[in-house]
């Protein structure tokens, strides 16, 4: 076909191409893309409220508005307000990942201000199923329907005030011109968009601040925070009296079986009315690891002697960041004088030469250890993308990699092994596993143990792990460093490792009371005794302790009878003669039993809820949490004993059972420091303000949780031909 005939035949198509090229040349590609995406598109993609339609164009406009707000430093504006602003900023601008600095600030605020916000709620803030622009669209509509509106003149005033500070000295006029040009909007549209953001925040404030505290709530809180119990007591612990029993005596098989069946489906440490002892044998989530470890002490011995030039060059590289000190600029004033004028100096090489040498040796040690494990990693990294990955494990063994390392690094031993199926508590108790740290996005760091327990099908609600890589079965992780490696001047006792998960066992009931569990962690000493736990041994100990506890009331009554026959001092002395000498573990301790002072204060429900939530993420603190719960129960029991019109218990001595710690307490004295009406009136106003603020700030995360926004606005994606409404990322083109 000739060129002329081709041009005639495709005339219209070519003209369209020429028009596009002309538009690109005049508008620029960026503006052309914006022009095409902002074309009216009335395709309905979703509904909200009473079946109000949402078009693709509206969601596209919402996305552009978010880009504008980001350019106008809206996140900084929101984060500088309060928790409501912070949560709104995270929903709209965080891209579903949490900045470690934000998380640190949140945790500090929760602890300092007593906010009733759980880790699960924080995590849910970043688990939205729709795009941020969808939430922005819905929040705008919600505020508008509630009658919220911010005048553009107010927005102009605000931006005038902050423009110079937030935009490197730019004036409002310069800022607005840039925004108008970049987003093809008028000044009124820019200001209206920012005003919409302020309206959303204003509506959130109005909604969350309606949760006022009642008078009864304030009185209840005041008494809980101000009232204390002062006691003098003798504690009788069943575990002490168990030492009086025959250590070889074993409960009957039927007693052991009945006990096992009663508690086999309960998690250890679960306190309840039905289980006041916190007994339980349900096996927690467990993971088995394969590891390759090098000792940094061994690696350091192979580091070549450092030259003077090496040390000098290293000093020059780190001097400002490591050896800068703040000293007094007044020679007549000491450096540590808080009133002295200050200046910064960099210590000379002569002053820090010894530390420079230590730091460089540590750095080279870490580099060499990392190089060793990086060499080994491809040899053990199973190509999981291929079928039959588990079957290929024998081709990527740690033992083969160890042989290769021995040839390349003959002076350094690589230790390999497989752990038992370990719980999170088991790993935290292990000398080496508890010290390993994993790296995440940016500079994020987290304990390796916490990261490992996010492997599917296990889950974690800890928001600090959101920026960490997700582990997978048989994938090799590392090199993983020891947390103490960051100290900079020593590697004594530290390790570096490659780790892979070879088995995952979600929580399950034990099969029988004769089950045996391998609790071995990382073993670097071949002489170390294996750790085996026999479930039956634990059950025998628990049943014997329960039996001792059941007989404890009789021992307590024996002490009370001795007191009635003489005095507290003589009774306690006699009780020590009867039982203390046979119980004491320290031969020189004259008094196993003695009168001890104990003050009790109730922990508020909100504080207990926070602590229980923390214990779910860190099971090592469960014992501490349960001890506080036991004290709360003891407080309530004693508080009821004291007549309402008095401040001391009348019927003393008295005994109180505490099953949570297998104890019976014999009280010599119980008194309460009550909150007076005068003290209540003095603190009431302050507590009302504080409780209102706490409630409002705590409810803010509920208000801005993505799922709650969708539910509140009755948002639904338009059903597709296949009636598939599960697409959370519906198109916004």
Buried (B, 14 or more C-beta within 10 A) or exposed (E): EEEEEEEEEEEEEEEEEEEEEEBEEEBEEEBBEBEEBBEEBEEEBBBBBEEEEBBBBBBBBBBBBBEBBEBBBBBEBBBEEBBBBBBBBBBBBBEBEBBBEBBEEBBEBBEEBBBBBBBEBBBBBBEBEBBBBBBBBBBBBBBBEEEBBBEBEEBBEBBBEBBEEBBEEBEBEEBBEBBBEBBEBEBEBBBBBBBBBBBBBBBBBEBBBEEEBEEEBBBBBBBBBBBBBBBBBBBBBBBBBBEEEEEEEEBEEEBBEEBBEBBBEBBBBBBEEEBBBBBBBBBBBBBBBBBBBBBBBBBBEEBEEBEEEBBEEBBEEBBEEBBEEEBBEBEEBEEEEEEBEEEEEBBEBEEBBEBBBBBBBBBBBBEBBBBBBEBBBEBBBBEBEEEEBEEBBEEBBBEBBBEEBEEEBEEBBBBBBBBBBBBBBBBBBBEBBBBBBBBBEEEBBBBBBBBBBBBEEBEBBBBBBBBBBEBBBBBBBBBBBBBBBEEBEBBEEBBBBBBBBBBBBEEEEBEEBEEEBBBBBBBBEEEEEEBEEEBBEBBBEBBBBBBBBEEBEEBBEBBBEBBEEEEBEEBBBBBBEBBBEEBBEEEEEEEBBBBEEBEBBBBBEBBBEBBBBBBBBBBEBBEEBBEBBBBBBBBEEBBEBBEEEEEEBEEBBBBBBBBBBBBBBBBBBBBBEBBEEEEBEEBBEEBBEBBBBBBBBBBBBBBBBBEEBBEBBEBEBBEEEEEEEEEEEBEBE
